[in-house]
């Protein structure tokens, strides 16, 4: 990535996937950028996103080399984060995602941290860190209250028949 991107001041969606990019640079002037796709590169860190953190809503950064999650706390507007198939293996790093207050959709499968966890255990741990999630690993998040309401609704329907 280089400063030639600075001419794209009004761009809202930018895809730079599969470009052998190893660091995020040259996007500071993209003040309208809402969706950034950087999948299938060689990126190791979130560094370089600080200047667009107030307005970036979606970051697609799966299939990279990310092990450390530092630098993500500035992405306050982020609603969608796809970071499957990276190298995150530490809960201390994972817990830094709690700094994303608006995160609703999260894709994380394929990271070493969760490869030996049962699906239910993983989902429970993740939702504790990211309580506002609506979709986790492409599956809707259903709260205990919603489960109970669904069960009650089914029972009512069953009793009426």
DSSP file (Angstrom, degrees, kcal/mol; ACC not computed):
  #  RESIDUE AA STRUCTURE BP1 BP2  ACC     N-H-->O    O-->H-N    N-H-->O    O-->H-N    TCO  KAPPA ALPHA  PHI   PSI    X-CA   Y-CA   Z-CA
    1    1 A X              0   0    0      0, 0.0     2,-0.3     0, 0.0    25,-0.1   0.000 360.0 360.0 360.0 140.4    0.0    0.0    0.0
    2    2 A X    >   -     0   0    0     23,-0.2     3,-1.4    24,-0.1     4,-0.1  -0.810 360.0 -84.3-140.8-177.1    1.3    3.4   -0.8
    3    3 A X  G >  S+     0   0    0      1,-0.3     3,-1.9    -2,-0.3     4,-0.2   0.518 102.9  89.9 -72.7  -4.6    0.2    7.1   -0.8
    4    4 A X  G >  S+     0   0    0      1,-0.3     3,-1.0     2,-0.2    -1,-0.3   0.713  76.9  68.6 -64.6 -17.3   -1.4    6.8   -4.3
    5    5 A X  G X  S+     0   0    0     -3,-1.4     3,-2.2     1,-0.2    -1,-0.3   0.685  76.3  84.3 -70.9 -17.4   -4.6    5.8   -2.5
    6    6 A X  G <  S+     0   0    0     -3,-1.9     3,-0.4     1,-0.3    -1,-0.2   0.706  77.1  66.9 -62.5 -19.9   -4.9    9.4   -1.2
    7    7 A X  G <  S+     0   0    0     -3,-1.0     2,-0.5     1,-0.2     3,-0.3   0.607  83.9  76.3 -75.3  -9.6   -6.6   10.5   -4.4
    8    8 A X    X   +     0   0    0     -3,-2.2     3,-1.8     1,-0.2    -1,-0.2  -0.210  56.3 147.1 -92.5  43.3   -9.5    8.3   -3.5
    9    9 A X  T 3  S+     0   0    0     -2,-0.5    23,-0.8    -3,-0.4    22,-0.2   0.768  70.9  42.1 -53.1 -33.4  -10.8   10.8   -0.9
   10   10 A X  T 3  S+     0   0    0     -3,-0.3    -1,-0.3    21,-0.1    -2,-0.1   0.427  82.1 125.9 -98.7   1.2  -14.5   10.1   -1.5
   11   11 A X    <   -     0   0    0     -3,-1.8    21,-0.3     1,-0.1     3,-0.1  -0.348  33.4-177.7 -63.8 137.7  -14.3    6.3   -1.8
   12   12 A X  S    S+     0   0    0      1,-0.3    22,-3.1    21,-0.2    23,-2.5   0.688  71.2  37.4-105.9 -28.1  -16.6    4.4    0.6
   13   13 A X  E     +a   35   0A   0     21,-0.2     2,-0.4    20,-0.2    -1,-0.3  -0.993  65.1 179.0-128.8 132.3  -15.6    0.8   -0.2
   14   14 A X  E     -a   36   0A   0     21,-2.4    23,-2.9    -2,-0.4     2,-0.6  -0.981   9.6-165.3-138.3 123.9  -12.1   -0.3   -1.0
   15   15 A X  E     +a   37   0A   0     -2,-0.4    23,-0.2    21,-0.2    21,-0.1  -0.939  21.5 157.1-112.3 118.6  -11.0   -3.8   -1.9
   16   16 A X        +     0   0    0     21,-3.4     3,-0.4    -2,-0.6     5,-0.3  -0.103  28.1 148.0-124.8  31.3   -7.3   -4.6   -1.8
   17   17 A X        +     0   0    0      1,-0.2    23,-0.2    20,-0.1    24,-0.1  -0.314  59.3  18.0 -69.7 151.6   -7.5   -8.3   -1.2
   18   18 A X  S    S+     0   0    0     21,-2.3    -1,-0.2    20,-0.1    23,-0.2   0.922  85.0 120.2  57.0  53.4   -4.9  -10.7   -2.6
   19   19 A X  S    S-     0   0    0     -3,-0.4    22,-0.1    20,-0.2     3,-0.1   0.228  81.1-113.1-128.7  12.1   -2.2   -8.1   -3.2
   20   20 A X        +     0   0    0     20,-0.6     2,-0.3     1,-0.2    21,-0.1   0.801  55.4 169.1  57.1  31.2    0.7   -9.4   -1.0
   21   21 A X        -     0   0    0     -5,-0.3    21,-3.1     1,-0.1    -1,-0.2  -0.565  19.0-176.5 -73.2 133.7    0.3   -6.3    1.3
   22   22 A X        +     0   0    0      1,-0.3    22,-0.8    -2,-0.3     2,-0.3   0.548  65.3  20.3-111.1  -9.8    2.3   -6.6    4.5
   23   23 A X  S    S-     0   0    0     20,-0.2     2,-0.7    21,-0.1    -1,-0.3  -0.990  76.3-112.2-154.5 156.2    1.2   -3.4    6.3
   24   24 A X        +     0   0    0     23,-0.7     2,-0.3    -2,-0.3     3,-0.0  -0.797  53.5 140.7 -94.2 114.0   -1.6   -0.9    6.1
   25   25 A X        +     0   0    0     -2,-0.7   -23,-0.2     1,-0.1    -2,-0.1  -0.943  42.2  40.8-144.2 164.4   -0.4    2.5    4.9
   26   26 A X  S    S+     0   0    0     -2,-0.3     3,-0.2   -25,-0.1   -24,-0.1   0.630  80.4 100.9  76.5  15.5   -1.6    5.3    2.7
   27   27 A X    >   +     0   0    0     21,-0.3     3,-1.9     1,-0.1     6,-0.1   0.354  41.6 106.0-113.0   6.8   -5.3    5.4    3.8
   28   28 A X  T 3  S+     0   0    0      1,-0.3    -1,-0.1     3,-0.0   -25,-0.0   0.789  80.4  51.5 -57.3 -30.7   -5.2    8.4    6.2
   29   29 A X  T 3  S+     0   0    0     -3,-0.2     2,-2.0     1,-0.1    -1,-0.3   0.452  79.0 101.4 -88.7   0.7   -7.0   10.7    3.7
   30   30 A X    X   +     0   0    0     -3,-1.9     3,-1.3     1,-0.2    -1,-0.1  -0.480  41.1 160.8 -85.9  70.8   -9.9    8.3    3.1
   31   31 A X  T 3  S+     0   0    0     -2,-2.0    -1,-0.2     1,-0.3   -21,-0.1   0.585  70.0  49.0 -72.3 -12.1  -12.3   10.0    5.3
   32   32 A X  T 3  S+     0   0    0    -23,-0.8    -1,-0.3   -21,-0.3     2,-0.2   0.381  77.9 128.7-105.1   2.0  -15.4    8.5    3.7
   33   33 A X    <   +     0   0    0     -3,-1.3   -21,-0.2     1,-0.2   -20,-0.2  -0.412  19.1 159.8 -66.9 123.7  -14.2    4.9    3.8
   34   34 A X        +     0   0    0    -22,-3.1    24,-2.7     1,-0.3    23,-2.0   0.687  64.5  39.3-112.1 -32.3  -16.8    2.6    5.4
   35   35 A X  E     -ab  13  58A   0    -23,-2.5   -21,-2.4    22,-0.2     2,-0.5  -0.983  61.4-178.7-128.0 124.6  -15.8   -0.9    4.1
   36   36 A X  E     -ab  14  59A   0     22,-2.4    24,-2.9    -2,-0.4     2,-0.6  -0.981   7.6-164.5-125.9 121.7  -12.2   -2.0    3.7
   37   37 A X  E     +ab  15  60A   0    -23,-2.9   -21,-3.4    -2,-0.5    24,-0.2  -0.921  23.9 153.7-109.2 116.9  -11.3   -5.5    2.4
   38   38 A X        +     0   0    0     22,-3.9     3,-0.3    -2,-0.6     5,-0.3   0.030  24.6 148.4-127.2  23.7   -7.7   -6.6    3.0
   39   39 A X        +     0   0    0     21,-0.4   -21,-2.3     1,-0.2    24,-0.2  -0.182  57.3  23.0 -63.9 153.9   -8.2  -10.4    2.9
   40   40 A X  S    S+     0   0    0     22,-2.2   -20,-0.6   -23,-0.2   -21,-0.2   0.915  94.0 112.4  57.3  51.8   -5.6  -12.8    1.7
   41   41 A X  S    S-     0   0    0     22,-0.7    -1,-0.2    -3,-0.3   -19,-0.2  -0.426  79.2-100.7-124.0-156.7   -2.5  -10.6    2.2
   42   42 A X        +     0   0    0    -21,-3.1     2,-0.2    -2,-0.2    22,-0.1  -0.075  60.5 150.8-122.6  31.7    0.4  -10.8    4.6
   43   43 A X        +     0   0    0     -5,-0.3    22,-2.7     1,-0.1   -20,-0.2  -0.438  21.4 180.0 -72.1 136.3   -0.7   -8.2    7.1
   44   44 A X        +     0   0    0    -22,-0.8    23,-0.9     1,-0.2    24,-0.7   0.560  61.4  25.7-111.8 -14.4    0.5   -8.8   10.7
   45   45 A X        -     0   0    0    -23,-0.2   -21,-0.2     2,-0.2    -1,-0.2  -0.963  65.7-123.7-149.6 160.8   -1.1   -5.9   12.6
   46   46 A X    >   +     0   0    0     24,-0.9     3,-1.3    -2,-0.3     4,-0.1   0.453  68.5 129.6 -84.0  -2.0   -4.0   -3.5   12.7
   47   47 A X  T 3   +     0   0    0      1,-0.2   -23,-0.7    23,-0.2    -2,-0.2  -0.266  57.9  43.8 -56.1 136.0   -1.5   -0.6   12.7
   48   48 A X  T 3  S+     0   0    0    -25,-0.1   -21,-0.3    23,-0.1    -1,-0.2   0.286  88.6  88.7 109.9  -7.7   -2.3    2.0   10.1
   49   49 A X    X   +     0   0    0     -3,-1.3     3,-1.4     1,-0.1     4,-0.5   0.478  55.4  99.2 -97.2  -4.0   -6.0    2.1   10.6
   50   50 A X  G >  S+     0   0    0      1,-0.3     3,-1.3     2,-0.2     4,-0.3   0.859  77.3  55.0 -54.3 -43.8   -6.1    4.8   13.3
   51   51 A X  G 3  S+     0   0    0      1,-0.3    -1,-0.3    -3,-0.2     3,-0.2   0.709 114.8  39.1 -68.3 -20.4   -6.9    7.7   11.0
   52   52 A X  G X> S+     0   0    0     -3,-1.4     4,-2.1     1,-0.1     3,-1.3   0.304  84.9 104.7-109.9   8.8  -10.1    6.0    9.6
   53   53 A X  T <4 S+     0   0    0     -3,-1.3    24,-1.5    -4,-0.5    25,-0.3   0.738  71.4  61.1 -63.6 -26.0  -11.2    4.5   12.9
   54   54 A X  T 34 S+     0   0    0     -4,-0.3    -1,-0.3    -3,-0.2    -2,-0.1   0.705 121.1  20.4 -76.4 -18.9  -14.0    6.9   13.5
   55   55 A X  T <4 S+     0   0    0     -3,-1.3     2,-0.4   -22,-0.1    -2,-0.2   0.544  87.6 112.3-128.2 -11.0  -15.9    6.0   10.4
   56   56 A X     <  +     0   0    0     -4,-2.1   -22,-0.2     1,-0.2    21,-0.2  -0.535  34.1 173.3 -68.6 122.4  -14.7    2.5    9.2
   57   57 A X        +     0   0    0    -23,-2.0    22,-3.1    -2,-0.4    23,-2.3   0.728  61.1  34.6-103.4 -28.4  -17.7    0.2    9.7
   58   58 A X  E     -bc  35  80A   0    -24,-2.7   -22,-2.4    21,-0.2     2,-0.5  -0.994  56.7-176.3-134.8 132.5  -16.5   -3.0    8.1
   59   59 A X  E     -bc  36  81A   0     21,-2.3    23,-2.5    -2,-0.4     2,-0.7  -0.977   4.9-169.1-129.0 118.4  -13.1   -4.6    8.0
   60   60 A X  E     +bc  37  82A   0    -24,-2.9   -22,-3.9    -2,-0.5   -21,-0.4  -0.908  27.1 146.6-107.8 106.3  -12.5   -7.8    6.1
   61   61 A X        +     0   0    0     21,-3.4     3,-0.2    -2,-0.7     5,-0.2  -0.044  18.5 143.4-136.1  31.1   -9.0   -9.0    7.0
   62   62 A X        +     0   0    0     20,-0.2   -22,-2.2     1,-0.2   -21,-0.3  -0.272  58.5  32.8 -69.8 160.5   -9.3  -12.8    6.9
   63   63 A X  S    S+     0   0    0     21,-2.5   -22,-0.7   -24,-0.2    23,-0.2   0.944  91.3 115.4  56.3  55.4   -6.4  -15.0    5.7
   64   64 A X  S    S-     0   0    0     21,-0.5    -1,-0.2    20,-0.3   -20,-0.1  -0.479  78.3 -98.3-127.0-157.9   -3.6  -12.8    6.9
   65   65 A X        +     0   0    0    -22,-2.7     2,-0.4    -2,-0.2    21,-0.1  -0.046  60.3 150.1-119.1  29.0   -0.8  -13.2    9.5
   66   66 A X        +     0   0    0     -5,-0.2    21,-2.7     1,-0.2    22,-0.3  -0.512   5.0 150.3 -75.1 122.0   -2.4  -11.4   12.4
   67   67 A X        +     0   0    0    -23,-0.9    22,-0.4    -2,-0.4     2,-0.4   0.660  63.7  52.8-114.4 -37.9   -1.3  -12.7   15.8
   68   68 A X        -     0   0    0    -24,-0.7   -22,-0.3    20,-0.1    -1,-0.2  -0.839  62.3-158.3-105.9 140.3   -1.5   -9.6   17.9
   69   69 A X    >   +     0   0    0     -2,-0.4     3,-1.2   -24,-0.1     4,-0.2   0.246  44.4 135.1-102.1  11.5   -4.7   -7.5   18.1
   70   70 A X  T 3   +     0   0    0      1,-0.2   -24,-0.9     2,-0.1   -23,-0.2  -0.266  61.1  37.2 -61.1 148.7   -3.1   -4.2   19.3
   71   71 A X  T 3  S+     0   0    0    -25,-0.1     3,-0.4   -26,-0.1    -1,-0.2   0.402  85.3 102.3  92.2  -2.1   -4.2   -1.1   17.5
   72   72 A X    X   +     0   0    0     -3,-1.2     3,-2.1     1,-0.2    -2,-0.1   0.691  56.4  82.9 -86.5 -17.8   -7.8   -2.2   17.1
   73   73 A X  T 3  S+     0   0    0      1,-0.3    -1,-0.2    -4,-0.2    -3,-0.1   0.718  82.2  63.4 -62.7 -21.5   -9.2    0.0   19.9
   74   74 A X  T 3  S+     0   0    0     -3,-0.4     2,-1.6     1,-0.2    -1,-0.3   0.522  76.8  90.8 -79.6  -4.4   -9.4    3.0   17.7
   75   75 A X    X   +     0   0    0     -3,-2.1     3,-1.4     1,-0.2    -1,-0.2  -0.430  47.4 155.2 -90.4  63.4  -12.0    1.4   15.4
   76   76 A X  T 3   +     0   0    0     -2,-1.6    26,-0.3     1,-0.3    -1,-0.2   0.706  68.1  49.7 -67.2 -23.5  -15.0    2.7   17.4
   77   77 A X  T 3  S+     0   0    0    -24,-1.5    -1,-0.3    -3,-0.2     2,-0.2   0.466  78.7 129.1 -93.5  -1.9  -17.4    2.6   14.5
   78   78 A X    <   +     0   0    0     -3,-1.4    24,-0.3   -25,-0.3   -21,-0.2  -0.350  20.3 162.1 -64.2 122.8  -16.6   -1.0   13.5
   79   79 A X        +     0   0    0    -22,-3.1    25,-2.9     1,-0.3    26,-2.5   0.665  66.0  41.8-107.0 -29.3  -19.8   -3.1   13.1
   80   80 A X  E     +cd  58 105A   0    -23,-2.3   -21,-2.3    24,-0.2     2,-0.4  -0.984  58.8 176.0-128.1 128.6  -18.4   -6.0   11.1
   81   81 A X  E     -cd  59 106A   0     24,-2.5    26,-2.3    -2,-0.4     2,-0.7  -0.943   6.1-174.8-134.8 113.5  -15.0   -7.7   11.5
   82   82 A X  E     +cd  60 107A   0    -23,-2.5   -21,-3.4    -2,-0.4   -20,-0.2  -0.919  24.0 146.7-104.7 108.7  -14.0  -10.7    9.4
   83   83 A X        +     0   0    0     24,-3.0     3,-0.4    -2,-0.7    25,-0.1  -0.163  18.8 149.8-136.2  42.7  -10.7  -12.0   10.7
   84   84 A X        +     0   0    0      1,-0.2   -21,-2.5     3,-0.1   -20,-0.3  -0.331  59.2  26.0 -69.7 156.6  -10.9  -15.7   10.1
   85   85 A X  S    S+     0   0    0     24,-2.2   -21,-0.5    23,-0.3    -1,-0.2   0.915  87.9 123.7  54.9  52.8   -7.8  -17.8    9.4
   86   86 A X  S    S-     0   0    0     -3,-0.4    26,-0.4    22,-0.2   -19,-0.2  -0.326  73.1 -97.7-115.1-155.1   -5.2  -15.6   11.1
   87   87 A X        +     0   0    0    -21,-2.7     2,-0.3    24,-0.2   -20,-0.2   0.116  61.7 143.5-120.2  21.3   -2.7  -16.5   13.8
   88   88 A X        +     0   0    0    -22,-0.3    25,-2.5     1,-0.1    26,-0.3  -0.473   7.7 153.0 -67.5 124.5   -4.4  -15.4   17.0
   89   89 A X        +     0   0    0    -22,-0.4     2,-0.4    -2,-0.3    -1,-0.1   0.294  43.8  81.3-134.5   8.3   -3.6  -17.9   19.7
   90   90 A X     >  -     0   0    0    -23,-0.3     4,-2.3     1,-0.1     3,-0.2  -0.972  60.1-149.6-127.7 128.9   -3.8  -15.9   23.0
   91   91 A X  H  > S+     0   0    0     -2,-0.4     4,-2.7     1,-0.2     5,-0.1   0.822 100.2  62.1 -64.2 -30.9   -6.9  -15.0   25.0
   92   92 A X  H  4 S+     0   0    0      2,-0.2     4,-0.5     1,-0.2    -1,-0.2   0.926 108.5  42.7 -60.2 -43.3   -5.2  -11.8   26.2
   93   93 A X  H >4 S+     0   0    0     -3,-0.2     3,-1.6     1,-0.2     4,-0.3   0.938 112.8  52.4 -65.9 -47.4   -5.0  -10.7   22.6
   94   94 A X  H >< S+     0   0    0     -4,-2.3     3,-2.2     1,-0.3    -2,-0.2   0.888 100.0  62.8 -56.8 -40.8   -8.6  -11.8   21.9
   95   95 A X  G >< S+     0   0    0     -4,-2.7     3,-1.6     1,-0.3    -1,-0.3   0.680  85.4  75.6 -62.5 -17.4   -9.9   -9.8   24.9
   96   96 A X  G X  S+     0   0    0     -3,-1.6     3,-1.7    -4,-0.5    -1,-0.3   0.706  78.4  74.9 -65.9 -18.6   -8.7   -6.6   23.2
   97   97 A X  G X  S+     0   0    0     -3,-2.2     3,-1.9    -4,-0.3    -1,-0.3   0.692  73.7  80.5 -66.4 -17.5  -11.7   -6.9   20.9
   98   98 A X  G <  S+     0   0    0     -3,-1.6    -1,-0.3     1,-0.3    -2,-0.2   0.674  76.5  74.1 -62.1 -15.4  -13.8   -5.8   23.8
   99   99 A X  G <  S+     0   0    0     -3,-1.7     2,-0.9     1,-0.1    -1,-0.3   0.393  75.2  87.2 -77.7   4.1  -12.7   -2.3   22.8
  100  100 A X    X   +     0   0    0     -3,-1.9     3,-1.3     1,-0.2    -1,-0.1  -0.773  56.2 178.6-105.8  86.8  -15.1   -2.5   19.8
  101  101 A X  T 3  S+     0   0    0     -2,-0.9    -1,-0.2     1,-0.3   -25,-0.1   0.716  76.6  44.0 -66.5 -23.4  -18.4   -1.2   21.3
  102  102 A X  T 3  S+     0   0    0    -26,-0.3    -1,-0.3   -24,-0.3     2,-0.2   0.385  76.5 133.8-102.8   3.7  -20.5   -1.4   18.1
  103  103 A X    <   +     0   0    0     -3,-1.3   -24,-0.2     1,-0.2   -23,-0.2  -0.370  14.2 155.9 -63.6 122.7  -19.3   -4.8   16.8
  104  104 A X        +     0   0    0    -25,-2.9    30,-3.7     1,-0.3    31,-2.4   0.623  61.2  44.4-117.5 -27.4  -22.3   -6.9   15.7
  105  105 A X  E     +de  80 135A   0    -26,-2.5   -24,-2.5    29,-0.2     2,-0.4  -0.986  63.8 173.6-129.9 128.0  -20.9   -9.4   13.2
  106  106 A X  E     -de  81 136A   0     29,-2.3    31,-3.1    -2,-0.4     2,-0.5  -0.995  15.6-168.9-141.1 129.2  -17.6  -11.3   13.8
  107  107 A X  E     +d   82   0A   0    -26,-2.3   -24,-3.0    -2,-0.4    29,-0.0  -0.980  26.1 145.7-119.5 120.1  -15.9  -14.1   11.8
  108  108 A X    >   +     0   0    0     -2,-0.5     3,-0.9   -26,-0.2   -23,-0.3   0.415  20.4 132.2-135.3  -4.1  -13.0  -15.7   13.6
  109  109 A X  T 3   +     0   0    0      1,-0.2   -24,-2.2   -25,-0.2   -23,-0.1  -0.119  63.1  41.5 -56.1 153.6  -13.0  -19.4   12.7
  110  110 A X  T 3  S+     0   0    0      1,-0.3     2,-0.3   -26,-0.2    -1,-0.2   0.530  80.3 126.0  86.7   6.5   -9.6  -20.9   11.6
  111  111 A X    X>  -     0   0    0     -3,-0.9     3,-1.5   -26,-0.2     4,-0.6  -0.790  68.0-124.3 -95.1 142.6   -7.5  -19.1   14.3
  112  112 A X  G >4 S+     0   0    0    -26,-0.4     3,-0.7    -2,-0.3     4,-0.4   0.794 103.6  72.0 -55.3 -30.4   -5.3  -21.3   16.6
  113  113 A X  G 34 S+     0   0    0    -25,-2.5    -1,-0.3     1,-0.2     3,-0.2   0.844 110.8  26.6 -54.9 -36.7   -7.0  -19.9   19.7
  114  114 A X  G X4 S+     0   0    0     -3,-1.5     3,-1.5   -26,-0.3    -1,-0.2   0.391  87.7 102.8-111.9   3.4  -10.2  -21.8   19.1
  115  115 A X  T << S+     0   0    0     -3,-0.7    -1,-0.1    -4,-0.6    -2,-0.1   0.777  91.3  38.8 -64.0 -24.9   -9.2  -24.8   17.0
  116  116 A X  T 3  S+     0   0    0     -4,-0.4     2,-0.3    -3,-0.2    -1,-0.3   0.312  96.8 100.7-105.7   8.7   -9.4  -27.2   20.0
  117  117 A X  S <  S-     0   0    0     -3,-1.5     2,-0.1     1,-0.0    -3,-0.0  -0.708  76.9-114.9 -93.4 143.7  -12.6  -25.6   21.6
  118  118 A X     >  -     0   0    0     -2,-0.3     4,-2.6     1,-0.1     5,-0.2  -0.484  31.8-114.1 -68.9 148.8  -16.0  -27.1   21.2
  119  119 A X  H  > S+     0   0    0      1,-0.2     4,-2.7     2,-0.2     5,-0.2   0.885 114.8  49.7 -52.9 -46.7  -18.3  -24.8   19.3
  120  120 A X  H  > S+     0   0    0      2,-0.2     4,-2.2     1,-0.2    -1,-0.2   0.892 111.5  48.3 -64.2 -40.6  -20.6  -24.1   22.2
  121  121 A X  H  > S+     0   0    0     -3,-0.2     4,-2.4     2,-0.2     5,-0.2   0.926 112.6  49.4 -64.9 -45.4  -17.7  -23.2   24.5
  122  122 A X  H  X S+     0   0    0     -4,-2.6     4,-2.7     1,-0.2     5,-0.2   0.935 111.3  48.2 -59.0 -48.4  -16.2  -20.9   21.9
  123  123 A X  H  X S+     0   0    0     -4,-2.7     4,-2.5    -5,-0.2    -1,-0.2   0.912 111.8  50.1 -61.7 -42.6  -19.5  -19.1   21.3
  124  124 A X  H  X S+     0   0    0     -4,-2.2     4,-1.4    -5,-0.2    -1,-0.2   0.927 113.2  45.3 -62.2 -46.1  -20.1  -18.7   25.0
  125  125 A X  H  X S+     0   0    0     -4,-2.4     4,-1.4     1,-0.2    -2,-0.2   0.919 114.0  49.6 -63.7 -43.8  -16.6  -17.2   25.6
  126  126 A X  H  X S+     0   0    0     -4,-2.7     4,-2.7     1,-0.2     3,-0.3   0.913 108.2  51.8 -63.6 -43.9  -16.8  -15.0   22.6
  127  127 A X  H  < S+     0   0    0     -4,-2.5    -1,-0.2     1,-0.2    -2,-0.2   0.796 104.6  57.9 -67.0 -28.1  -20.2  -13.5   23.6
  128  128 A X  H  < S+     0   0    0     -4,-1.4     3,-0.4    -5,-0.2    -1,-0.2   0.893 114.0  38.0 -65.5 -38.9  -18.9  -12.7   27.0
  129  129 A X  H  < S+     0   0    0     -4,-1.4     2,-0.4    -3,-0.3    -2,-0.2   0.848 129.4  32.9 -78.2 -35.7  -16.2  -10.6   25.5
  130  130 A X    ><  +     0   0    0     -4,-2.7     3,-1.6    -5,-0.2    -1,-0.2  -0.681  68.8 169.1-123.2  74.6  -18.4   -9.2   22.7
  131  131 A X  T 3  S+     0   0    0     -2,-0.4    -1,-0.1    -3,-0.4    -4,-0.1   0.637  71.5  60.9 -68.3 -14.8  -21.9   -9.0   24.2
  132  132 A X  T 3  S+     0   0    0    -29,-0.2    -1,-0.3   -31,-0.0    -5,-0.1   0.398  74.5 129.6 -92.5   4.1  -23.4   -6.9   21.3
  133  133 A X    <   +     0   0    0     -3,-1.6   -28,-0.2    -6,-0.2   -29,-0.2  -0.297  29.1 174.5 -62.2 139.4  -22.8   -9.6   18.7
  134  134 A X  S    S+     0   0    0    -30,-3.7     7,-3.0     1,-0.3     2,-0.4   0.598  74.5  32.1-111.4 -27.0  -25.7  -10.6   16.5
  135  135 A X  E     -eF 105 140A   0    -31,-2.4   -29,-2.3     5,-0.3     2,-0.5  -0.991  63.6-177.4-136.0 126.8  -23.8  -12.9   14.2
  136  136 A X  E >  S-eF 106 139A   0      3,-2.8     3,-1.5    -2,-0.4   -29,-0.2  -0.985  76.5 -15.2-126.1 121.9  -20.8  -15.1   15.1
  137  137 A X  T 3  S-     0   0    0    -31,-3.1   -30,-0.2    -2,-0.5    -1,-0.1   0.900 128.2 -54.5  51.0  45.8  -19.0  -17.2   12.5
  138  138 A X  T 3  S+     0   0    0    -32,-0.3     2,-0.4     1,-0.2    -1,-0.3   0.574 118.7 107.8  69.3  13.4  -21.9  -16.7   10.1
  139  139 A X  E <  S-F  136   0A   0     -3,-1.5    -3,-2.8     0, 0.0    -1,-0.2  -0.981  75.5-111.4-122.3 129.9  -24.4  -18.1   12.7
  140  140 A X  E     -F  135   0A   0     -2,-0.4     2,-0.5    -5,-0.2    -5,-0.3  -0.257  29.9-121.6 -57.8 143.3  -27.0  -15.8   14.5
  141  141 A X        -     0   0    0     -7,-3.0     2,-0.5   -14,-0.0    -1,-0.1  -0.775  26.9-165.4 -87.7 125.3  -26.4  -15.3   18.2
  142  142 A X        -     0   0    0     -2,-0.5     2,-0.1     4,-0.0    -8,-0.0  -0.959   9.8-144.0-114.9 122.2  -29.3  -16.4   20.2
  143  143 A X     >  -     0   0    0     -2,-0.5     4,-2.3     1,-0.1     5,-0.2  -0.333  26.7-108.5 -79.1 165.4  -29.5  -15.2   23.8
  144  144 A X  H  > S+     0   0    0      1,-0.2     4,-2.4     2,-0.2     5,-0.2   0.885 121.0  53.6 -59.5 -39.6  -30.9  -17.4   26.6
  145  145 A X  H  > S+     0   0    0      1,-0.2     4,-2.5     2,-0.2    -1,-0.2   0.923 108.7  48.4 -62.8 -44.3  -33.9  -15.1   26.9
  146  146 A X  H  > S+     0   0    0      1,-0.2     4,-2.5     2,-0.2    -1,-0.2   0.891 110.5  51.9 -63.3 -39.1  -34.6  -15.5   23.1
  147  147 A X  H  X S+     0   0    0     -4,-2.3     4,-2.3     2,-0.2    -2,-0.2   0.922 110.9  47.4 -61.7 -44.1  -34.3  -19.3   23.5
  148  148 A X  H  X S+     0   0    0     -4,-2.4     4,-2.5     2,-0.2    -2,-0.2   0.900 111.6  50.4 -65.0 -41.0  -36.8  -19.3   26.4
  149  149 A X  H  X S+     0   0    0     -4,-2.5     4,-2.4     2,-0.2    -1,-0.2   0.902 110.4  50.0 -63.6 -40.9  -39.2  -17.1   24.4
  150  150 A X  H  X S+     0   0    0     -4,-2.5     4,-2.3     2,-0.2    -2,-0.2   0.903 110.8  49.4 -63.3 -41.6  -38.9  -19.4   21.4
  151  151 A X  H  X S+     0   0    0     -4,-2.3     4,-2.4     2,-0.2    -2,-0.2   0.914 111.1  49.4 -63.8 -43.1  -39.6  -22.4   23.7
  152  152 A X  H  X S+     0   0    0     -4,-2.5     4,-2.5     1,-0.2    -2,-0.2   0.915 110.6  50.6 -61.4 -43.4  -42.6  -20.7   25.2
  153  153 A X  H  X S+     0   0    0     -4,-2.4     4,-2.2     1,-0.2    -1,-0.2   0.900 110.7  48.8 -62.1 -42.5  -44.0  -19.8   21.8
  154  154 A X  H  X S+     0   0    0     -4,-2.3     4,-2.7     2,-0.2    -1,-0.2   0.902 110.5  50.9 -64.1 -41.3  -43.6  -23.4   20.6
  155  155 A X  H  X S+     0   0    0     -4,-2.4     4,-2.5     2,-0.2    -2,-0.2   0.916 110.3  49.2 -63.4 -43.0  -45.4  -24.7   23.8
  156  156 A X  H  X S+     0   0    0     -4,-2.5     4,-1.5     2,-0.2    -1,-0.2   0.927 113.0  47.2 -60.8 -44.9  -48.3  -22.3   23.2
  157  157 A X  H  X S+     0   0    0     -4,-2.2     4,-0.9     1,-0.2    -2,-0.2   0.908 112.7  49.3 -63.5 -42.6  -48.6  -23.4   19.6
  158  158 A X  H >< S+     0   0    0     -4,-2.7     3,-0.5     1,-0.2    -1,-0.2   0.893 109.4  51.8 -63.8 -41.1  -48.4  -27.0   20.6
  159  159 A X  H 3< S+     0   0    0     -4,-2.5    -1,-0.2     1,-0.2    -2,-0.2   0.784 105.5  56.3 -68.6 -28.1  -51.1  -26.6   23.3
  160  160 A X  H 3<        0   0    0     -4,-1.5    -1,-0.2     1,-0.2    -2,-0.2   0.740 360.0 360.0 -76.1 -23.0  -53.4  -24.9   20.8
  161  161 A X    <<        0   0    0     -4,-0.9    -1,-0.2    -3,-0.5    -2,-0.2   0.477 360.0 360.0 -79.8 360.0  -53.3  -27.9   18.4
